Amino acid sequence: MPTQYLYRIQPTRDGFLIESTPEEDAIVGEHFNYLKALTEQGIVLMAGRTLHTDDTSHGLVVFVAQSEAEAREIMENDPAVQAGVFRAELFPFAVALACKCILPD
């Protein structure tokens, strides 16, 4: 049975959310497509980011994996993490409540 995990991402460069470079924009596009593909495969349950732009801004990816090693691999294969645009931290996670649109029976 898959276990739920969460990884939190934050920009590695101050000011990234206010003014990003074309290279960073391209990497963030790859990041979005990576998460979209994992969502379509039923691995990512939800992903999003806070809307403020100060140093507390962060994104969350809630997903399932068969093991912590697999979860770490998913996180580390995120193109924005690989490129160093975002730093990431992995946490075991358990969704306590969710609408059926996120967690079907």
C-alpha positions in Angstrom: 0.0 0.0 0.0 1.5 3.4 -0.9 2.3 5.8 1.8 1.7 9.6 1.6 4.5 12.0 1.6 4.9 15.8 1.3 7.8 17.7 0.0 8.1 21.4 0.6 10.0 23.6 -1.9 11.4 27.1 -1.6 13.3 29.2 -4.0 17.0 29.2 -3.5 17.4 32.8 -4.7 16.1 35.8 -2.9 13.8 37.8 -5.2 13.0 34.8 -7.5 9.2 35.3 -7.0 9.4 38.9 -7.9 11.7 38.7 -10.9 12.9 35.4 -12.4 15.2 34.9 -15.3 14.1 33.3 -18.6 16.2 30.2 -17.6 14.4 29.9 -14.2 11.0 30.3 -16.0 11.9 27.5 -18.3 12.9 25.2 -15.4 9.7 26.1 -13.5 7.7 25.1 -16.6 9.5 21.8 -16.6 8.7 21.5 -12.8 5.0 22.1 -13.5 4.9 19.6 -16.3 6.7 17.0 -14.1 4.1 17.4 -11.4 1.2 17.4 -13.9 2.4 14.1 -15.3 2.7 12.6 -11.8 -0.8 13.9 -11.1 -2.2 12.2 -14.2 -0.5 9.0 -13.0 -2.3 9.2 -9.6 1.0 9.8 -7.7 0.6 13.5 -6.9 -2.6 14.2 -4.9 -2.2 17.9 -4.8 0.4 20.6 -5.4 0.5 24.3 -5.0 2.2 27.3 -3.5 1.6 30.2 -1.1 0.8 33.4 -2.8 3.1 35.8 -1.0 6.6 36.7 -2.3 8.7 37.1 0.8 11.2 34.6 2.2 8.4 32.5 3.8 6.8 31.6 0.5 6.9 27.9 -0.3 5.2 25.2 -2.3 3.8 21.8 -1.2 3.6 18.6 -3.1 1.5 15.9 -1.5 2.0 12.5 -3.1 2.1 8.7 -2.7 5.1 6.4 -2.9 5.8 2.8 -2.0 8.8 3.7 0.2 10.7 6.6 1.6 13.5 5.9 -1.0 10.9 6.2 -3.8 9.5 9.3 -2.3 13.0 10.9 -2.1 13.6 9.9 -5.8 10.4 11.6 -6.9 11.4 14.7 -5.0 14.9 14.7 -6.3 13.8 14.2 -9.9 11.8 17.4 -9.8 13.5 19.5 -12.5 13.5 22.6 -10.3 15.1 20.7 -7.5 17.7 19.1 -9.8 18.5 22.5 -11.3 18.9 24.1 -7.9 16.1 26.6 -8.5 14.2 25.2 -5.5 15.5 23.5 -2.3 13.3 20.7 -1.1 12.5 18.9 2.2 10.7 15.5 2.4 8.3 14.6 5.1 6.2 11.5 5.8 2.6 12.7 5.7 -0.9 11.6 6.4 -3.9 13.3 4.9 -6.5 13.4 7.7 -9.4 15.0 5.8 -9.9 15.7 2.1 -12.8 16.0 -0.3 -13.4 13.0 -2.5 -12.1 14.9 -5.4 -8.6 14.6 -3.9 -8.8 11.2 -2.2 -11.3 8.9 -3.9 -12.5 5.8 -1.9 
